[in-house]
Amino acid sequence: MSHAKPHGPSTLEVRNLKRDYTLRSGFKRNVLHAVSDVSFTLEPGRTIALVGESGSGKSTVARIISRLENATGGQVLLDGAPAPTRGRALERYRSKVQMVFQDPFASLNPFHTILHHVERPLRIHHPHLSSKQIKERAYELLERVQLTPASRYADRRPHELSGGQRQRVAIARALAPGATYIVADEPVSMLDVSIRLGVLNLLAELQRSEGLGVLYITHDLATARHFSDEIMVMYRGKIVERGEPDSVILNPQHEYTRTLLEAAADPDRLGQLRAEVRAEGITT
């Protein structure tokens, strides 16, 4: 996979990340280790796939990186500085690190137009722009995610678009602040199979042309192989295997990775695997 040249020494680093939850049942209190000692570094122009079944902890990692949830231990660092949790510093962090959610309908306000969804982050993160400039940039962003002509979509509302078109709007909104890193949490799992490839190709093209660092969270090893530079396999809150895509897919070292590969070709095994993971009591 070719890459745009990284813009400077920027890095997004996850260091020894931990997230525990306290579960109460009557007088009993149990601790659930959702994420345990997860570390990796993402650079602009690269895509890392974080792969695991439901319950592996991968979405918890995404929420912590996006500052939607706090870690129990460890750190998230942007360019060597700890990610903030509040105030203007958090706003600046979020201008660089944006998330694309799994459900493109739930993540868009049904009462607002598509133009509103793209203009709003521009107004928040670029207050110096005039209304005319904001509208022009919003149209440019819609064109960039291949919603052309932008005027055809700007005044529509989310329910008037297909699932794939809504996810393209969500991607445009994530790009609006000037993001360097995109956390894409199962971005195509709720889309029709026929349109998944188009959205993944768009993310790959943006990663190359914009020099984005992309954390691609998925349960699908096949797409992880074709759309990432590195694969990390997550199980029970831990990274159990990592490496270049072909190495992980063609020569898996961990039993869980081999099970995921078998499950991809066997729907019955996939259902069994999900039941086993749920039985462990692990949350995403």
Sine and cosine of phi, psi and omega as CSV:
sin_phi,cos_phi,sin_psi,cos_psi,sin_omega,cos_omega
0.00,0.00,0.75,-0.66,0.02,-1.00
-1.00,0.07,0.38,-0.93,-0.07,-1.00
-0.71,-0.71,0.51,-0.86,0.22,-0.97
-0.95,0.30,0.48,-0.88,0.01,-1.00
-0.93,0.38,0.79,-0.61,0.01,-1.00
-0.84,0.55,0.63,-0.77,-0.03,-1.00
-1.00,0.03,1.00,0.04,0.02,-1.00
1.00,0.10,-0.15,-0.99,-0.12,-0.99
-1.00,0.02,0.39,0.92,-0.08,-1.00
-0.86,0.51,0.63,-0.78,0.11,-0.99
-0.56,-0.83,0.50,-0.87,0.17,-0.99
-0.90,-0.44,0.92,-0.40,-0.12,-0.99
-0.90,-0.43,0.75,-0.67,0.12,-0.99
-0.94,-0.33,0.86,-0.50,-0.15,-0.99
-0.83,-0.56,0.92,-0.38,0.09,-1.00
0.79,0.62,0.70,0.72,-0.10,-0.99
-0.94,0.34,0.69,-0.72,0.03,-1.00
-0.69,-0.72,0.57,-0.82,0.11,-0.99
-0.55,-0.83,0.90,-0.44,0.04,-1.00
-0.93,-0.37,0.51,-0.86,0.10,-1.00
-0.83,-0.56,0.65,-0.76,0.08,-1.00
-1.00,-0.10,0.86,-0.51,0.00,-1.00
-0.96,-0.29,0.76,-0.65,-0.01,-1.00
-0.92,-0.39,0.74,-0.67,0.08,-1.00
-0.68,-0.73,0.98,-0.18,-0.11,-0.99
0.91,0.41,-0.83,-0.56,0.01,-1.00
-1.00,-0.05,-0.02,1.00,-0.03,-1.00
-1.00,-0.02,0.58,-0.81,0.07,-1.00
-0.78,-0.62,0.84,-0.54,0.03,-1.00
-0.88,-0.47,0.54,-0.84,0.02,-1.00
-0.97,-0.24,0.81,-0.58,0.03,-1.00
-0.97,-0.23,0.86,-0.51,-0.01,-1.00
-1.00,-0.02,1.00,0.02,-0.08,-1.00
-0.96,0.27,-0.61,0.79,0.03,-1.00
-0.71,-0.71,0.76,-0.65,-0.07,-1.00
-0.74,-0.67,0.94,-0.35,0.18,-0.98
0.83,0.56,0.78,0.63,0.02,-1.00
-1.00,-0.04,0.79,-0.62,0.00,-1.00
-0.68,-0.74,0.67,-0.74,0.15,-0.99
-0.18,-0.98,0.25,-0.97,0.02,-1.00
-0.79,-0.61,0.77,-0.64,0.03,-1.00
-0.93,-0.38,0.75,-0.66,0.01,-1.00
-0.91,-0.41,0.43,-0.90,0.09,-1.00
-0.84,0.54,0.61,-0.79,0.02,-1.00
1.00,0.09,0.10,0.99,0.01,-1.00
-0.79,-0.62,0.45,-0.89,0.07,-1.00
-0.85,-0.52,0.82,-0.57,0.12,-0.99
-0.95,-0.32,0.77,-0.64,0.07,-1.00
-0.99,-0.14,0.81,-0.59,0.09,-1.00
-0.97,-0.25,0.94,-0.35,-0.21,-0.98
-0.91,-0.41,0.69,-0.72,0.08,-1.00
0.03,-1.00,0.32,-0.95,0.02,-1.00
-0.98,0.21,0.16,-0.99,0.06,-1.00
-0.82,0.57,0.75,-0.66,-0.02,-1.00
0.99,-0.12,-0.03,1.00,-0.06,-1.00
-0.98,0.20,-0.33,0.94,0.01,-1.00
0.96,-0.29,-0.01,1.00,-0.12,-0.99
-0.93,0.38,-0.60,0.80,0.02,-1.00
-0.95,0.31,-0.46,0.89,0.10,-0.99
-0.90,0.43,-0.66,0.75,0.08,-1.00
-0.86,0.51,-0.69,0.72,0.00,-1.00
-0.88,0.48,-0.69,0.72,-0.03,-1.00
-0.93,0.38,-0.56,0.83,0.02,-1.00
-0.94,0.34,-0.70,0.72,0.03,-1.00
-0.88,0.48,-0.62,0.79,-0.02,-1.00
-0.99,0.15,0.02,1.00,0.02,-1.00
0.90,0.44,0.51,0.86,0.13,-0.99
-1.00,-0.03,-0.15,0.99,-0.02,-1.00
-0.46,-0.89,0.51,-0.86,0.00,-1.00
-0.99,-0.11,0.53,-0.85,0.04,-1.00
-0.99,0.12,0.44,-0.90,0.13,-0.99
-0.98,0.18,-0.55,0.84,0.02,-1.00
-0.40,-0.92,0.22,-0.98,-0.04,-1.00
0.99,0.12,-0.11,-0.99,-0.08,-1.00
-0.61,-0.79,0.44,-0.90,0.28,-0.96
-0.91,-0.42,0.80,-0.60,-0.04,-1.00
-0.84,-0.55,0.72,-0.69,0.10,-0.99
-0.93,-0.36,0.89,-0.46,-0.04,-1.00
0.81,0.58,0.60,0.80,0.07,-1.00
1.00,0.05,-0.15,0.99,-0.02,-1.00
-0.97,-0.24,0.69,-0.73,0.02,-1.00
-0.84,0.54,0.67,-0.74,0.02,-1.00
-0.91,0.42,0.77,-0.63,-0.03,-1.00
-0.96,0.27,0.20,-0.98,-0.02,-1.00
-0.87,-0.49,-0.12,0.99,-0.05,-1.00
-0.35,-0.94,0.22,-0.97,0.17,-0.99
0.96,0.29,-0.30,-0.95,-0.05,-1.00
-0.90,0.44,-0.53,0.85,0.01,-1.00
-0.89,0.45,-0.63,0.78,0.05,-1.00
-0.91,0.41,-0.63,0.77,0.04,-1.00
-0.88,0.47,-0.67,0.75,0.03,-1.00
-0.91,0.41,-0.64,0.77,0.04,-1.00
-0.87,0.49,-0.71,0.71,-0.04,-1.00
-0.94,0.33,-0.30,0.95,0.11,-0.99
-0.94,0.33,-0.35,0.94,-0.01,-1.00
-0.98,-0.21,-0.45,0.89,-0.06,-1.00
-0.84,-0.55,0.93,-0.37,-0.06,-1.00
-0.85,-0.53,0.41,-0.91,-0.05,-1.00
-0.88,-0.48,0.65,-0.76,0.16,-0.99
-0.94,-0.35,0.87,-0.50,-0.14,-0.99
-1.00,0.08,0.25,-0.97,-0.05,-1.00
-0.91,0.42,-0.70,0.71,-0.10,-1.00
-0.98,-0.19,0.96,-0.28,-0.07,-1.00
-0.95,0.32,-0.29,0.96,0.04,-1.00
-0.99,0.11,-0.71,0.70,-0.02,-1.00
-0.92,0.39,-0.44,0.90,-0.05,-1.00
-1.00,0.08,-0.06,1.00,0.04,-1.00
-0.91,-0.42,0.68,-0.73,0.00,-1.00
-0.96,0.29,0.87,-0.48,-0.08,-1.00
-0.92,0.40,-0.25,0.97,-0.06,-1.00
-1.00,0.00,-0.17,0.99,-0.06,-1.00
-0.93,-0.36,0.43,-0.90,0.00,-1.00
-0.96,0.27,0.25,-0.97,0.06,-1.00
-0.88,0.47,-0.65,0.76,0.01,-1.00
-0.86,0.50,-0.67,0.74,0.02,-1.00
-0.85,0.52,-0.69,0.73,-0.05,-1.00
-0.89,0.46,-0.56,0.83,-0.02,-1.00
-1.00,0.05,-0.55,0.84,0.00,-1.00
-0.94,0.33,-0.56,0.83,-0.12,-0.99
-0.85,0.52,-0.76,0.65,0.04,-1.00
-0.91,0.41,-0.45,0.89,0.08,-1.00
-0.91,0.41,-0.65,0.76,0.02,-1.00
-0.92,0.39,-0.61,0.79,-0.04,-1.00
-0.94,0.33,-0.72,0.70,-0.15,-0.99
-0.99,-0.10,-0.23,0.97,0.02,-1.00
-0.74,-0.67,0.90,0.44,-0.09,-1.00
-0.91,0.42,-0.26,0.97,-0.01,-1.00
-0.98,0.21,-0.23,0.97,-0.03,-1.00
-0.98,0.21,0.58,-0.82,0.08,-1.00
-0.98,0.21,0.25,-0.97,0.02,-1.00
-0.86,0.52,-0.62,0.79,0.01,-1.00
-0.91,0.41,-0.69,0.73,0.00,-1.00
-0.91,0.41,-0.62,0.78,0.02,-1.00
-0.89,0.45,-0.70,0.72,0.01,-1.00
-0.90,0.43,-0.65,0.76,0.02,-1.00
-0.88,0.47,-0.69,0.72,0.00,-1.00
-0.92,0.39,-0.61,0.79,0.02,-1.00
-0.89,0.47,-0.68,0.73,0.04,-1.00
-0.89,0.45,-0.65,0.76,0.02,-1.00
-0.89,0.47,-0.64,0.77,0.01,-1.00
-0.91,0.41,-0.65,0.76,0.04,-1.00
-0.89,0.45,-0.63,0.78,0.05,-1.00
-0.92,0.40,-0.60,0.80,-0.05,-1.00
-0.90,0.43,-0.52,0.86,0.03,-1.00
-1.00,-0.10,0.30,0.95,0.15,-0.99
0.94,0.34,0.50,0.87,0.20,-0.98
-0.99,-0.14,1.00,0.05,-0.13,-0.99
-0.83,-0.55,0.61,-0.80,-0.18,0.98
-0.95,0.31,0.51,-0.86,-0.07,-1.00
-0.86,0.52,-0.54,0.84,-0.02,-1.00
-0.89,0.46,-0.38,0.92,-0.01,-1.00
-0.95,0.30,-0.42,0.91,-0.10,-1.00
-0.94,-0.35,-0.36,0.93,-0.19,-0.98
-0.83,0.55,-0.66,0.75,-0.09,-1.00
-1.00,-0.08,0.07,1.00,0.05,-1.00
-0.99,0.15,0.25,-0.97,0.09,-1.00
-0.93,-0.36,0.33,-0.94,-0.14,-0.99
-0.78,0.62,-0.62,0.78,-0.06,-1.00
-0.93,0.37,-0.22,0.98,0.01,-1.00
-1.00,0.02,-0.03,1.00,0.00,-1.00
-0.93,-0.36,0.38,-0.93,0.10,-0.99
-0.97,0.26,0.21,-0.98,0.01,-1.00
-0.86,0.51,-0.67,0.74,0.02,-1.00
-0.91,0.42,-0.62,0.78,0.03,-1.00
-0.92,0.39,-0.64,0.77,0.04,-1.00
-0.89,0.46,-0.64,0.77,0.01,-1.00
-0.93,0.37,-0.52,0.86,0.08,-1.00
-0.92,0.40,-0.60,0.80,0.08,-1.00
-0.89,0.46,-0.68,0.74,0.01,-1.00
-0.88,0.47,-0.60,0.80,0.04,-1.00
-0.93,0.36,-0.67,0.74,0.05,-1.00
-0.87,0.50,-0.66,0.75,0.02,-1.00
-0.90,0.44,-0.62,0.79,0.02,-1.00
-0.92,0.38,-0.53,0.84,0.01,-1.00
-0.97,0.23,-0.39,0.92,-0.15,-0.99
-0.83,0.56,-0.68,0.74,-0.02,-1.00
-0.94,0.35,-0.24,0.97,-0.08,-1.00
0.98,-0.17,0.59,0.81,-0.11,-0.99
-0.87,0.49,0.61,-0.79,0.13,-0.99
-0.99,-0.15,-0.45,0.89,-0.04,-1.00
-0.79,-0.62,0.68,-0.73,0.06,-1.00
-0.87,-0.49,0.82,-0.57,0.13,-0.99
-0.99,-0.17,0.95,-0.31,-0.07,-1.00
-0.97,-0.25,0.97,-0.24,-0.10,-0.99
-1.00,-0.05,0.99,-0.17,-0.03,-1.00
0.74,0.67,0.82,0.57,-0.18,-0.98
-0.93,0.37,-0.26,0.96,-0.03,-1.00
-0.85,-0.52,0.06,1.00,-0.11,-0.99
-0.92,0.39,-0.40,0.92,-0.01,-1.00
-0.98,-0.20,0.16,0.99,0.00,-1.00
-0.98,-0.18,0.40,-0.92,0.09,-1.00
-0.86,0.51,0.58,-0.82,-0.03,-1.00
-0.82,0.57,-0.59,0.81,-0.09,-1.00
-0.91,0.41,-0.36,0.93,-0.06,-1.00
-0.92,-0.39,-0.03,1.00,-0.01,-1.00
-0.89,0.46,-0.69,0.73,-0.07,-1.00
-0.88,0.48,-0.62,0.79,0.00,-1.00
-0.88,0.47,-0.66,0.75,0.00,-1.00
-0.94,0.35,-0.65,0.76,0.03,-1.00
-0.92,0.40,-0.63,0.78,0.06,-1.00
-0.90,0.44,-0.60,0.80,0.05,-1.00
-0.89,0.45,-0.73,0.68,0.02,-1.00
-0.87,0.49,-0.65,0.76,0.01,-1.00
-0.91,0.41,-0.64,0.76,0.01,-1.00
-0.92,0.39,-0.65,0.76,0.03,-1.00
-0.92,0.40,-0.62,0.79,0.03,-1.00
-0.86,0.51,-0.66,0.75,-0.01,-1.00
-0.97,0.26,-0.76,0.65,-0.13,-0.99
-0.96,0.28,-0.54,0.84,-0.04,-1.00
-0.99,-0.13,-0.11,0.99,-0.05,-1.00
0.92,0.39,0.57,0.82,-0.04,-1.00
-0.98,0.21,0.52,-0.85,0.26,-0.97
-1.00,-0.10,0.81,-0.59,-0.08,-1.00
-0.87,-0.50,0.81,-0.59,0.19,-0.98
-0.99,-0.17,0.96,-0.30,-0.08,-1.00
-0.99,-0.16,0.94,-0.34,-0.05,-1.00
-0.99,-0.15,0.81,-0.59,-0.12,-0.99
-0.37,-0.93,0.28,-0.96,0.17,-0.99
-0.97,-0.25,0.01,1.00,-0.15,-0.99
-0.98,-0.21,0.97,-0.24,-0.01,-1.00
-0.92,0.39,-0.47,0.88,-0.02,-1.00
-0.91,0.42,-0.75,0.66,0.02,-1.00
-0.94,0.33,-0.54,0.84,0.06,-1.00
-0.87,0.49,-0.61,0.79,0.00,-1.00
-0.90,0.43,-0.65,0.76,-0.12,-0.99
-1.00,0.02,-0.31,0.95,-0.10,-0.99
-0.86,-0.51,0.27,0.96,-0.01,-1.00
-0.70,-0.72,0.31,-0.95,0.06,-1.00
-0.99,-0.13,-0.35,0.94,0.01,-1.00
-0.50,-0.86,0.61,-0.79,0.06,-1.00
-0.91,-0.42,0.73,-0.69,0.16,-0.99
-0.87,-0.49,0.82,-0.57,0.01,-1.00
-0.99,-0.14,0.80,-0.60,-0.08,-1.00
-0.92,-0.40,0.72,-0.69,0.00,-1.00
-0.55,-0.83,0.79,-0.62,0.02,-1.00
0.81,0.59,0.63,0.77,0.11,-0.99
1.00,0.09,-0.01,1.00,-0.05,-1.00
-0.85,-0.53,0.46,-0.89,0.15,-0.99
-0.99,0.14,0.92,-0.40,-0.07,-1.00
-0.98,-0.18,-0.26,0.97,0.04,-1.00
-0.35,-0.94,0.57,-0.82,0.04,-1.00
-0.43,-0.90,0.45,-0.90,0.01,-1.00
0.30,-0.95,-0.08,-1.00,0.07,-1.00
-0.90,0.44,0.55,-0.84,-0.11,-0.99
-0.79,0.62,-0.77,0.64,-0.03,-1.00
-0.89,0.46,-0.60,0.80,0.01,-1.00
-0.90,0.43,-0.71,0.70,-0.03,-1.00
-0.93,0.37,-0.66,0.75,-0.07,-1.00
-0.97,0.26,-0.68,0.73,-0.11,-0.99
-1.00,0.04,-0.36,0.93,-0.03,-1.00
-0.63,-0.77,0.88,0.48,-0.05,-1.00
-0.91,0.41,0.66,-0.75,-0.05,-1.00
-0.98,-0.18,-0.44,0.90,-0.08,-1.00
-0.98,-0.21,0.59,-0.81,-0.03,-1.00
-0.87,0.49,-0.59,0.80,-0.01,-1.00
-0.91,0.41,-0.63,0.78,0.06,-1.00
-0.88,0.47,-0.69,0.73,0.03,-1.00
-0.89,0.46,-0.61,0.80,0.02,-1.00
-0.92,0.39,-0.65,0.76,0.06,-1.00
-0.87,0.49,-0.66,0.75,0.01,-1.00
-0.91,0.40,-0.64,0.77,0.05,-1.00
-0.92,0.40,-0.64,0.77,-0.03,-1.00
-0.91,0.42,-0.53,0.85,-0.02,-1.00
-0.88,0.48,-0.52,0.86,-0.01,-1.00
-0.99,-0.16,-0.03,1.00,-0.07,-1.00
-0.67,-0.74,1.00,-0.09,-0.04,-1.00
-0.83,0.55,-0.57,0.83,0.01,-1.00
-0.91,0.42,-0.64,0.77,0.03,-1.00
-0.92,0.39,-0.54,0.84,0.03,-1.00
-0.89,0.45,-0.69,0.72,0.04,-1.00
-0.89,0.45,-0.63,0.78,0.04,-1.00
-0.90,0.44,-0.67,0.75,0.00,-1.00
-0.89,0.46,-0.68,0.73,0.02,-1.00
-0.88,0.48,-0.65,0.76,0.01,-1.00
-0.90,0.44,-0.63,0.77,0.01,-1.00
-0.90,0.43,-0.67,0.74,-0.01,-1.00
-0.92,0.40,-0.68,0.74,0.03,-1.00
-0.89,0.46,-0.58,0.81,-0.02,-1.00
-0.90,0.43,-0.42,0.91,0.03,-1.00
-0.96,0.27,-0.24,0.97,0.01,-1.00
0.97,0.26,0.55,0.84,-0.05,-1.00
-0.98,-0.17,0.59,-0.80,-0.01,-1.00
-0.93,-0.38,0.45,-0.90,0.16,-0.99
-1.00,-0.01,0.00,0.00,0.00,0.00
